[in-house]
Amino acid sequence: MIDQRMPPLADTICLSQDLASGGRGIEFQVVKNEEILPAFAVRFRGVVYAYINRCSHMQLKLNFINDDFFDFDRDHLICATHGALYDATSGACLGGPCSGLGLVPLPVKELEGRVALSDNSSVTILNEDP
Ligand code: FES
């Protein structure tokens, strides 16, 4: 019997265990209006959040070469390029060159050990399988 609460596998971002609270994030790609966009998910204070991975300052990815999106204190999301700070729970700009502009959030849910896009998401995960 199929569990109707389970999100479709195509919407799965990662396993719940892949995201430690305040730890490294997971990068993935989404398709929105036929455009491929970088995205990431992190866990903060036990809750998973996901955003389009574009700083509002210069449209660059927040991270350089690894999947670490938090500042030194693990309290905020930070852009590695010029240090814009974002609220991990909303993506709102908290300081630096983001000039009041926040990150674009992606609605996610966590169910049965998986993190997935919510049903009301306006994007789809890019499936790189042939
Ligand atoms: S590109 Fe992110 S702070 Fe400048």
Residues whose N, C-alpha, C, O or C-beta is under 5 A from the ligand:
A	BS01	FES	C55 H57 M58 L60 C79 T81 H82 G83 A84 P97
